[in-house]
Amino acid sequence: MATEQRIQLNVRVTKETAEKLDEIVEYYEQNTKFGRVYKGDVLTDIIEKAYSAMTKRREIYKG
């Protein structure tokens, strides 16, 4: 991951959404072997999983 180029995204979300993200980060910290987990890493994981599901679904409906 050290060779990956990163960019900063500045987004506005509701307080509820930010609280949910905090809860998800806590969950990742408690249920993974990584120890300290950062919000950016959690968002990356969620986006990658959603993208993978989307592309699989596209392939199913394409044929």
C-alpha positions as CSV (number, residue, x, y, z in Angstrom):
1,M,0.0,0.0,0.0
2,A,3.0,2.3,0.4
3,T,3.4,2.6,-3.4
4,E,-0.2,3.7,-3.9
5,Q,-0.8,7.3,-4.5
6,R,-3.4,8.9,-2.2
7,I,-5.6,11.9,-2.6
8,Q,-7.5,13.8,0.0
9,L,-11.3,14.0,-0.3
10,N,-13.1,16.7,1.6
11,V,-16.8,15.8,2.0
12,R,-19.6,16.9,4.2
13,V,-21.8,14.3,5.8
14,T,-24.6,14.5,8.4
15,K,-23.7,14.1,12.0
16,E,-25.6,10.7,12.0
17,T,-23.4,9.5,9.1
18,A,-20.2,10.5,10.9
19,E,-21.4,8.7,14.0
20,K,-22.1,5.6,12.0
21,L,-18.6,5.8,10.5
22,D,-17.1,6.1,14.0
23,E,-19.1,3.0,15.0
24,I,-17.9,1.1,12.0
25,V,-14.3,2.1,12.7
26,E,-14.7,0.8,16.3
27,Y,-16.1,-2.5,14.9
28,Y,-13.2,-2.9,12.5
29,E,-10.7,-2.2,15.4
30,Q,-12.4,-4.8,17.6
31,N,-12.9,-7.5,15.0
32,T,-9.8,-7.4,12.9
33,K,-6.1,-8.1,13.5
34,F,-4.9,-4.7,12.4
35,G,-5.2,-2.8,15.7
36,R,-5.6,0.9,15.0
37,V,-7.9,1.5,12.0
38,Y,-8.3,4.8,10.2
39,K,-11.5,6.2,8.8
40,G,-9.9,6.4,5.3
41,D,-9.0,2.8,5.4
42,V,-12.6,1.8,6.4
43,L,-14.1,3.9,3.7
44,T,-11.7,2.4,1.2
45,D,-12.7,-1.1,2.2
46,I,-16.4,-0.3,2.0
47,I,-16.0,1.4,-1.4
48,E,-13.9,-1.5,-2.8
49,K,-16.5,-4.1,-1.6
50,A,-19.4,-2.0,-3.0
51,Y,-17.5,-1.6,-6.3
52,S,-16.8,-5.3,-6.5
53,A,-20.5,-6.2,-5.9
54,M,-21.6,-3.6,-8.5
55,T,-19.3,-5.0,-11.2
56,K,-20.4,-8.6,-10.5
57,R,-24.0,-7.5,-10.7
58,R,-23.3,-5.7,-14.0
59,E,-21.8,-8.9,-15.4
60,I,-24.8,-10.9,-14.4
61,Y,-27.3,-8.6,-16.1
62,K,-25.1,-8.0,-19.1
63,G,-25.5,-11.5,-20.4
